[in-house]
């Protein structure tokens, strides 16, 4: 591994955080992020996602394929923490199999009266600052799609 690579992978706190408030109870937001068929409708926004495996339990794995501009992009991940309906921690890679190098998405849900706040944090330090900025923009569009899914439930 080059010295340059070490600059990007050594800090697991590097990443970004997004916050969204949905006009829905926490249980509905939880369903939208943890049920495979619902997840497939918003993860990737307008990009089709096919889920092949979805084992929602600690250390359970998930696999999916995203079709983007005619190209297939594999995704693989592992559920690290499943604390229904408050917190979901998911390891993921854009590769067919998850191994030792991955980023992590942490979804934290807090109910405020009739609405639910979602704090989504991607971290792991495996991307450059520019890649995290691009990922943040992409994930923000995913959350717009998530809002539509939640509203439809």
N, C-alpha and C positions, 0 to 999 in steps of 0.2 A: 504494500500500500504506500502510495506517495505521501510526502509531507502535506501536500495540498489536500488530499483526501482526509487526512487526520483533522484538518481545520473544520471540516463539515460534519464529522461523525462523533467527535468527542463530547459534545454537550447535549445530553438528552433533553434539556429544557428548551433548546432552540426550536422555534416553530411559530405558530400564530394562534390567536383565539378569536372566535366570532361569538356574538350573542344575538339571540333572536327571541322575541316574545310572540307566542301564538295564542289566539283567543280560543283556547280549548283546554279541557282538563288534562292533567299530567298523564293519566292512563291512555288517552288517545295519542298523545305525542309519543309515548313509550311504544305503543303498537306500531306507529308509523316508522320508527327506527329499528324495531326488532322483528317484525314479521317479514319474512323473505319476500312475499309478493308485493308488499307495500314498499319495502326498501328498494326493490328493483325499479319502482316507478319514479323515484326521486334521485337516487344516487346516480349521478351522471347527467342530471337535468333532462335534456332532450335526447341524450344518447342511449340507445337501447342496451339494457343490461339483462343477461340471462344468468340466473343463479343455478348452480349445479349441486351445491352442498350448503347446508345451513344448519349447523348443530349448536343452537343457542343454549350454551351452558359453559361454565368456566373451563377453559382449555379445549372447548369444542371448536371445530374449524369450519370455515366457509370458503367457497370457491365460486367465482363468477367470471363471465366473459362479457366485455363491453365491445360493441361494434361501432367504430368511429371512422367515418369517411371510408367505409368499405374494409377497414382493417380490424382484425380481432385483437383486443388487448386483454390478457388474462389478469385476474385479481385473485389473491388468496389472502386468508387472514385467520386469526385466532381470537376467540372471545376471552379476554383476560379477566374481566370482572363483569358479572351480571347481577346487579343489585336493583331488581324491579321494585318500583318504577322510578328510582332516583338516579341511577348511574349505570352507564354502559361503557366499558373500556375495551377497545378493539384494536388488535395489531393487524397491520395490512401491508401488502406489497403489490406492486403491479408486475407480478410474475406468476407462473403456474403453481408454485409451491412456496409456502412460507418457511423460511429457515431462521437463521440467527440475526439477520439484519432486517429491521423493519421500522416503520413509523407507527405511531399510536394515535388513535382518535379517542378522546374521552368526551362522552356526552353526559352532562350533568343537568338534571331537570329539577326546577323549583316551582311549585305552584304558588301563585299570588291571586287569591280570590278565584275569578273565572278564567284566568289566563295562566299560561305556563311559560317560564323563562328557560330557554335552552342555552347553555354555555358549551360550545364545541371547541375543543382544543386539539390541534394536531401538533405533535412534537416527536422528537426522536433524534433530531440533528443530522439526518441522513441526506438532506437536501441542501443546496446552496441557498443563500438569502433570496436570490432571484427566483429559484424554484419554489421556495416557500411563498413568495409574493404571488406567483402564478397559481399555486395550489389554493391560496387564500381566496383569490378571485373566483376560481372554479368552484370551491366549496360554498362560497356565498351564493352562486347561482344554484347549486344543489339545494341550499336552504330555502331559496325562493320556491323551488319545485316542492320541497317538503311542506311548505306552508299550504300549497294547493292540496296536497294529499291530506293533511290534517283537517283542512276546511271541509273536505269531502266525506270525512268519517262521521 
